[in-house]
Amino acid sequence: MKPGSDAGGSQPGKSGLSRRRDLRVDAPVSLRVSMPTAQGRLSVRDISMGGLSLTAHAPIALRTIHTVKMTFGSIAVEHNVRVLHCRRNPQGGWLLGLAFTDKPMPGSATVAQLFNAILSSAITFS
């Protein structure tokens, strides 16, 4: 099995370590995502520097490239993604695993800027 492949998903392997390279965080409610080629509403499950996981109403072909638009506060990112997996969701719809490709679209914020803003919003001091 290749490192970074989807086998095992987010479940730890026998060693107890995840195969994922990037920290994933639950998507905040205010993170908005659209993908013009997807049918129906999308719901973001989690996001990392390497990609994101969505729930969609219809399946999307594996290994295809699509453009996603993500907005969090004043940060807007437009980036191409590759579909790594598409599985039926037991609660209805489809679970999609998407990996960011090389660079965001011209004039767009970066995934790093978006991810840092999401992390910063989750940190509270008492």
TIRO-2110 file (N, C-alpha, C; in Angstrom, 1 decimal):
// TIRO-2110
0.8, -1.2, 0.0, N, 1, A
0.0, 0.0, 0.0, CA, 1, A
0.9, 1.2, 0.0, C, 1, A
0.6, 2.2, -0.8, N, 2, A
1.4, 3.4, -0.9, CA, 2, A
1.0, 4.4, 0.2, C, 2, A
2.0, 5.1, 0.8, N, 3, A
1.7, 6.1, 1.8, CA, 3, A
0.8, 7.1, 1.2, C, 3, A
-0.1, 7.6, 2.0, N, 4, A
-1.0, 8.6, 1.6, CA, 4, A
-2.2, 8.0, 0.8, C, 4, A
-2.3, 6.7, 0.6, N, 5, A
-3.4, 6.1, -0.1, CA, 5, A
-4.6, 6.2, 0.9, C, 5, A
-5.8, 5.9, 0.4, N, 6, A
-7.0, 6.0, 1.2, CA, 6, A
-7.2, 4.8, 2.0, C, 6, A
-6.5, 3.7, 1.8, N, 7, A
-6.8, 2.5, 2.6, CA, 7, A
-6.7, 2.8, 4.1, C, 7, A
-7.7, 2.4, 4.8, N, 8, A
-7.7, 2.6, 6.2, CA, 8, A
-8.3, 4.0, 6.6, C, 8, A
-8.5, 4.9, 5.6, N, 9, A
-9.2, 6.1, 5.9, CA, 9, A
-8.5, 6.8, 7.1, C, 9, A
-9.3, 7.3, 8.0, N, 10, A
-8.7, 8.0, 9.2, CA, 10, A
-8.5, 7.1, 10.3, C, 10, A
-8.8, 5.8, 10.1, N, 11, A
-8.6, 4.8, 11.2, CA, 11, A
-7.1, 4.6, 11.4, C, 11, A
-6.7, 4.5, 12.7, N, 12, A
-5.3, 4.2, 12.9, CA, 12, A
-5.0, 2.8, 12.5, C, 12, A
-3.7, 2.5, 12.0, N, 13, A
-3.3, 1.2, 11.7, CA, 13, A
-3.0, 0.4, 12.9, C, 13, A
-2.4, -0.8, 12.7, N, 14, A
-2.0, -1.6, 13.9, CA, 14, A
-1.0, -0.9, 14.8, C, 14, A
-0.2, 0.0, 14.3, N, 15, A
0.7, 0.7, 15.1, CA, 15, A
0.1, 1.7, 15.9, C, 15, A
-1.2, 2.1, 15.6, N, 16, A
-1.9, 3.1, 16.4, CA, 16, A
-1.6, 4.5, 15.8, C, 16, A
-0.9, 4.6, 14.7, N, 17, A
-0.6, 5.8, 14.0, CA, 17, A
-1.4, 6.0, 12.8, C, 17, A
-1.9, 7.2, 12.5, N, 18, A
-2.6, 7.4, 11.3, CA, 18, A
-1.7, 7.5, 10.1, C, 18, A
-2.2, 7.1, 8.9, N, 19, A
-1.3, 7.2, 7.7, CA, 19, A
-1.3, 8.6, 7.2, C, 19, A
-2.2, 9.5, 7.7, N, 20, A
-2.3, 10.8, 7.1, CA, 20, A
-1.0, 11.6, 7.4, C, 20, A
-0.7, 12.5, 6.5, N, 21, A
0.5, 13.4, 6.6, CA, 21, A
0.1, 14.7, 7.3, C, 21, A
-1.1, 15.2, 7.0, N, 22, A
-1.5, 16.5, 7.4, CA, 22, A
-2.6, 16.4, 8.5, C, 22, A
-2.5, 17.4, 9.4, N, 23, A
-3.5, 17.6, 10.5, CA, 23, A
-4.8, 17.9, 9.9, C, 23, A
-5.9, 17.2, 10.3, N, 24, A
-7.2, 17.4, 9.8, CA, 24, A
-8.0, 18.0, 10.9, C, 24, A
-8.9, 19.0, 10.6, N, 25, A
-9.7, 19.6, 11.6, CA, 25, A
-11.2, 19.6, 11.1, C, 25, A
-12.1, 19.4, 12.1, N, 26, A
-13.5, 19.5, 11.7, CA, 26, A
-13.8, 20.9, 11.1, C, 26, A
-14.6, 20.9, 10.1, N, 27, A
-14.8, 22.1, 9.4, CA, 27, A
-15.8, 23.0, 10.2, C, 27, A
-15.4, 24.3, 10.4, N, 28, A
-16.3, 25.2, 11.2, CA, 28, A
-17.6, 25.4, 10.4, C, 28, A
-18.7, 25.6, 11.1, N, 29, A
-20.0, 25.8, 10.4, CA, 29, A
-19.9, 27.0, 9.4, C, 29, A
-19.1, 28.0, 9.6, N, 30, A
-19.1, 29.1, 8.8, CA, 30, A
-18.2, 28.9, 7.5, C, 30, A
-17.5, 27.8, 7.4, N, 31, A
-16.8, 27.5, 6.2, CA, 31, A
-17.7, 27.1, 5.0, C, 31, A
-17.7, 27.9, 4.0, N, 32, A
-18.6, 27.6, 2.8, CA, 32, A
-17.8, 27.0, 1.7, C, 32, A
-18.4, 26.0, 1.1, N, 33, A
-17.7, 25.4, -0.1, CA, 33, A
-18.7, 25.2, -1.2, C, 33, A
-18.2, 25.5, -2.4, N, 34, A
-19.1, 25.2, -3.6, CA, 34, A
-18.2, 24.5, -4.6, C, 34, A
-18.8, 23.6, -5.4, N, 35, A
-18.1, 23.0, -6.5, CA, 35, A
-19.1, 22.9, -7.7, C, 35, A
-19.0, 23.8, -8.7, N, 36, A
-20.0, 23.9, -9.7, CA, 36, A
-20.3, 22.5, -10.4, C, 36, A
-19.4, 21.6, -10.4, N, 37, A
-19.7, 20.3, -11.1, CA, 37, A
-20.5, 19.3, -10.2, C, 37, A
-20.6, 19.6, -8.9, N, 38, A
-21.4, 18.8, -8.0, CA, 38, A
-22.9, 19.1, -8.0, C, 38, A
-23.7, 18.0, -8.0, N, 39, A
-25.1, 18.2, -7.9, CA, 39, A
-25.6, 18.4, -6.5, C, 39, A
-26.4, 19.4, -6.3, N, 40, A
-27.0, 19.6, -4.9, CA, 40, A
-26.0, 20.3, -4.0, C, 40, A
-26.5, 20.2, -2.7, N, 41, A
-25.7, 20.9, -1.7, CA, 41, A
-24.5, 20.1, -1.2, C, 41, A
-23.5, 20.7, -0.8, N, 42, A
-22.3, 20.1, -0.3, CA, 42, A
-22.1, 20.5, 1.2, C, 42, A
-21.7, 19.5, 2.0, N, 43, A
-21.4, 19.7, 3.4, CA, 43, A
-20.0, 19.3, 3.7, C, 43, A
-19.2, 20.3, 4.3, N, 44, A
-17.8, 20.0, 4.6, CA, 44, A
-17.7, 19.2, 5.9, C, 44, A
-17.0, 18.1, 5.9, N, 45, A
-16.8, 17.3, 7.1, CA, 45, A
-15.5, 17.8, 7.8, C, 45, A
-14.4, 17.8, 7.1, N, 46, A
-13.1, 18.2, 7.6, CA, 46, A
-12.2, 18.7, 6.5, C, 46, A
-11.1, 19.4, 7.0, N, 47, A
-10.2, 20.0, 6.0, CA, 47, A
-8.8, 19.9, 6.6, C, 47, A
-7.8, 19.8, 5.7, N, 48, A
-6.4, 19.8, 6.1, CA, 48, A
-5.7, 20.6, 5.0, C, 48, A
-4.4, 20.7, 5.2, N, 49, A
-3.5, 21.3, 4.2, CA, 49, A
-3.5, 20.6, 2.9, C, 49, A
-3.8, 19.3, 2.9, N, 50, A
-3.7, 18.4, 1.8, CA, 50, A
-5.1, 18.2, 1.0, C, 50, A
-6.2, 18.5, 1.7, N, 51, A
-7.5, 18.3, 1.0, CA, 51, A
-8.6, 18.5, 2.0, C, 51, A
-9.8, 18.0, 1.5, N, 52, A
-11.0, 18.1, 2.4, CA, 52, A
-11.9, 16.9, 2.1, C, 52, A
-12.8, 16.7, 3.1, N, 53, A
-13.8, 15.7, 3.0, CA, 53, A
-15.2, 16.3, 2.9, C, 53, A
-16.0, 15.9, 2.0, N, 54, A
-17.3, 16.5, 1.8, CA, 54, A
-18.4, 15.4, 1.8, C, 54, A
-19.6, 15.8, 2.1, N, 55, A
-20.8, 15.0, 1.9, CA, 55, A
-21.5, 15.6, 0.7, C, 55, A
-21.9, 14.8, -0.3, N, 56, A
-22.5, 15.3, -1.5, CA, 56, A
-23.8, 14.5, -1.7, C, 56, A
-24.7, 15.0, -2.5, N, 57, A
-26.0, 14.3, -2.9, CA, 57, A
-25.8, 13.3, -4.0, C, 57, A
-24.8, 13.5, -4.8, N, 58, A
-24.6, 12.5, -5.9, CA, 58, A
-23.1, 12.2, -6.0, C, 58, A
-22.8, 11.0, -6.5, N, 59, A
-21.4, 10.5, -6.6, CA, 59, A
-20.7, 11.3, -7.7, C, 59, A
-19.3, 11.4, -7.5, N, 60, A
-18.5, 12.0, -8.5, CA, 60, A
-17.4, 11.0, -8.9, C, 60, A
-17.0, 11.0, -10.1, N, 61, A
-16.1, 10.0, -10.6, CA, 61, A
-14.7, 10.1, -10.0, C, 61, A
-14.1, 9.0, -9.7, N, 62, A
-12.7, 9.0, -9.1, CA, 62, A
-11.7, 9.6, -10.1, C, 62, A
-10.7, 10.2, -9.5, N, 63, A
-9.5, 10.7, -10.2, CA, 63, A
-9.8, 11.9, -11.1, C, 63, A
-11.0, 12.4, -11.0, N, 64, A
-11.4, 13.6, -11.9, CA, 64, A
-11.0, 14.8, -11.1, C, 64, A
-10.7, 15.9, -11.9, N, 65, A
-10.3, 17.2, -11.4, CA, 65, A
-11.5, 18.1, -11.4, C, 65, A
-11.7, 18.9, -10.3, N, 66, A
-12.8, 19.8, -10.2, CA, 66, A
-12.3, 21.1, -9.5, C, 66, A
-13.0, 22.2, -9.6, N, 67, A
-12.6, 23.4, -8.9, CA, 67, A
-13.6, 23.6, -7.7, C, 67, A
-13.0, 23.8, -6.6, N, 68, A
-13.8, 24.2, -5.4, CA, 68, A
-13.5, 25.6, -5.0, C, 68, A
-14.6, 26.2, -4.5, N, 69, A
-14.4, 27.6, -3.9, CA, 69, A
-14.8, 27.5, -2.4, C, 69, A
-13.8, 28.0, -1.6, N, 70, A
-14.0, 27.9, -0.2, CA, 70, A
-13.9, 29.3, 0.4, C, 70, A
-14.9, 29.6, 1.3, N, 71, A
-14.9, 31.0, 1.9, CA, 71, A
-15.0, 30.8, 3.4, C, 71, A
-14.2, 31.5, 4.1, N, 72, A
-14.2, 31.5, 5.6, CA, 72, A
-13.9, 33.0, 6.0, C, 72, A
-14.9, 33.7, 6.5, N, 73, A
-14.8, 35.1, 6.8, CA, 73, A
-14.4, 35.8, 5.5, C, 73, A
-13.3, 36.6, 5.6, N, 74, A
-12.9, 37.4, 4.4, CA, 74, A
-11.9, 36.6, 3.5, C, 74, A
-11.6, 35.4, 3.8, N, 75, A
-10.7, 34.6, 3.0, CA, 75, A
-11.5, 33.8, 2.0, C, 75, A
-11.1, 33.9, 0.7, N, 76, A
-11.7, 33.2, -0.3, CA, 76, A
-10.6, 32.4, -1.1, C, 76, A
-10.8, 31.1, -1.2, N, 77, A
-9.8, 30.3, -1.9, CA, 77, A
-10.6, 29.5, -3.1, C, 77, A
-9.9, 29.6, -4.2, N, 78, A
-10.4, 28.8, -5.4, CA, 78, A
-9.3, 27.9, -5.8, C, 78, A
-9.5, 26.6, -5.8, N, 79, A
-8.5, 25.6, -5.9, CA, 79, A
-9.0, 24.4, -6.7, C, 79, A
-8.2, 23.8, -7.5, N, 80, A
-8.5, 22.5, -8.1, CA, 80, A
-8.3, 21.4, -7.1, C, 80, A
-9.1, 20.4, -7.2, N, 81, A
-9.0, 19.2, -6.4, CA, 81, A
-9.2, 17.9, -7.2, C, 81, A
-8.6, 16.9, -6.7, N, 82, A
-8.7, 15.5, -7.4, CA, 82, A
-9.6, 14.7, -6.5, C, 82, A
-10.5, 13.9, -7.0, N, 83, A
-11.4, 13.0, -6.2, CA, 83, A
-10.6, 11.8, -6.0, C, 83, A
-10.3, 11.5, -4.7, N, 84, A
-9.5, 10.4, -4.2, CA, 84, A
-10.5, 9.2, -3.9, C, 84, A
-11.6, 9.5, -3.3, N, 85, A
-12.6, 8.5, -3.0, CA, 85, A
-14.0, 9.0, -3.0, C, 85, A
-14.9, 8.1, -3.3, N, 86, A
-16.3, 8.5, -3.3, CA, 86, A
-17.1, 7.2, -2.9, C, 86, A
-17.7, 7.3, -1.7, N, 87, A
-18.4, 6.2, -1.1, CA, 87, A
-19.8, 6.6, -0.6, C, 87, A
-20.7, 5.6, -0.6, N, 88, A
-22.0, 5.8, -0.1, CA, 88, A
-21.9, 6.2, 1.4, C, 88, A
-22.7, 7.2, 1.8, N, 89, A
-22.7, 7.5, 3.2, CA, 89, A
-23.9, 6.8, 3.8, C, 89, A
-23.7, 6.1, 4.9, N, 90, A
-24.8, 5.3, 5.6, CA, 90, A
-26.0, 6.2, 6.0, C, 90, A
-25.7, 7.5, 6.2, N, 91, A
-26.7, 8.5, 6.6, CA, 91, A
-27.4, 9.1, 5.3, C, 91, A
-27.0, 8.7, 4.2, N, 92, A
-27.5, 9.3, 2.9, CA, 92, A
-26.5, 10.1, 2.2, C, 92, A
-26.6, 10.1, 0.9, N, 93, A
-25.6, 10.9, 0.1, CA, 93, A
-24.3, 10.1, -0.1, C, 93, A
-23.3, 10.8, -0.4, N, 94, A
-22.0, 10.3, -0.8, CA, 94, A
-20.9, 11.0, 0.0, C, 94, A
-19.9, 10.3, 0.5, N, 95, A
-18.7, 10.8, 1.1, CA, 95, A
-17.6, 11.0, 0.1, C, 95, A
-17.1, 12.2, 0.0, N, 96, A
-16.0, 12.4, -1.0, CA, 96, A
-14.7, 12.8, -0.3, C, 96, A
-13.6, 12.2, -0.8, N, 97, A
-12.3, 12.6, -0.3, CA, 97, A
-11.6, 13.4, -1.5, C, 97, A
-11.2, 14.6, -1.2, N, 98, A
-10.6, 15.4, -2.3, CA, 98, A
-9.3, 15.9, -1.9, C, 98, A
-8.3, 15.8, -2.8, N, 99, A
-6.9, 16.3, -2.6, CA, 99, A
-6.7, 17.6, -3.4, C, 99, A
-6.1, 18.6, -2.7, N, 100, A
-5.8, 19.8, -3.4, CA, 100, A
-4.6, 19.5, -4.4, C, 100, A
-4.7, 20.1, -5.6, N, 101, A
-3.7, 20.0, -6.6, CA, 101, A
-2.6, 21.1, -6.3, C, 101, A
-1.7, 21.3, -7.1, N, 102, A
-0.5, 22.1, -6.9, CA, 102, A
-0.8, 23.5, -6.3, C, 102, A
-1.5, 24.3, -7.1, N, 103, A
-1.6, 25.8, -6.7, CA, 103, A
-3.0, 26.3, -6.8, C, 103, A
-3.3, 27.3, -6.0, N, 104, A
-4.7, 27.9, -6.1, CA, 104, A
-4.8, 28.7, -7.4, C, 104, A
-6.0, 29.0, -7.7, N, 105, A
-6.2, 29.8, -8.9, CA, 105, A
-5.6, 31.2, -8.8, C, 105, A
-5.2, 31.9, -9.8, N, 106, A
-4.6, 33.2, -9.7, CA, 106, A
-5.6, 34.2, -9.0, C, 106, A
-5.0, 35.0, -8.1, N, 107, A
-5.8, 36.0, -7.4, CA, 107, A
-6.5, 35.4, -6.1, C, 107, A
-6.3, 34.1, -5.9, N, 108, A
-7.0, 33.4, -4.8, CA, 108, A
-6.1, 33.5, -3.6, C, 108, A
-6.7, 33.4, -2.4, N, 109, A
-5.9, 33.2, -1.2, CA, 109, A
-5.4, 31.7, -1.3, C, 109, A
-4.4, 31.4, -0.4, N, 110, A
-3.9, 30.0, -0.4, CA, 110, A
-4.6, 29.2, 0.6, C, 110, A
-4.5, 27.9, 0.5, N, 111, A
-5.1, 26.9, 1.4, CA, 111, A
-4.4, 27.1, 2.8, C, 111, A
-3.1, 27.5, 2.8, N, 112, A
-2.5, 27.7, 4.1, CA, 112, A
-3.1, 28.9, 4.8, C, 112, A
-3.4, 30.0, 4.1, N, 113, A
-4.1, 31.1, 4.7, CA, 113, A
-5.5, 30.7, 5.3, C, 113, A
-6.2, 30.0, 4.5, N, 114, A
-7.5, 29.5, 4.9, CA, 114, A
-7.4, 28.6, 6.2, C, 114, A
-6.5, 27.6, 6.1, N, 115, A
-6.3, 26.7, 7.2, CA, 115, A
-5.9, 27.4, 8.5, C, 115, A
-4.9, 28.3, 8.4, N, 116, A
-4.5, 29.1, 9.5, CA, 116, A
-5.6, 29.9, 10.1, C, 116, A
-6.5, 30.5, 9.3, N, 117, A
-7.6, 31.3, 9.8, CA, 117, A
-8.6, 30.4, 10.6, C, 117, A
-8.8, 29.2, 10.0, N, 118, A
-9.7, 28.2, 10.7, CA, 118, A
-9.1, 27.8, 12.1, C, 118, A
-7.8, 27.5, 12.1, N, 119, A
-7.1, 27.1, 13.3, CA, 119, A
-7.2, 28.3, 14.3, C, 119, A
-6.9, 29.5, 13.9, N, 120, A
-6.9, 30.7, 14.7, CA, 120, A
-8.3, 30.9, 15.3, C, 120, A
-9.3, 30.6, 14.6, N, 121, A
-10.7, 30.9, 15.1, CA, 121, A
-11.1, 29.9, 16.1, C, 121, A
-10.4, 28.7, 16.1, N, 122, A
-10.7, 27.6, 17.1, CA, 122, A
-10.0, 27.8, 18.4, C, 122, A
-9.0, 28.7, 18.5, N, 123, A
-8.2, 28.9, 19.7, CA, 123, A
-8.9, 30.0, 20.5, C, 123, A
-9.2, 29.7, 21.7, N, 124, A
-9.7, 30.7, 22.7, CA, 124, A
-8.9, 30.7, 23.9, C, 124, A
-8.7, 31.8, 24.5, N, 125, A
-8.0, 32.0, 25.7, CA, 125, A
-9.0, 32.4, 26.8, C, 125, A
-8.8, 31.8, 28.0, N, 126, A
-9.7, 32.1, 29.1, CA, 126, A
-9.0, 32.8, 30.2, C, 126, A
END
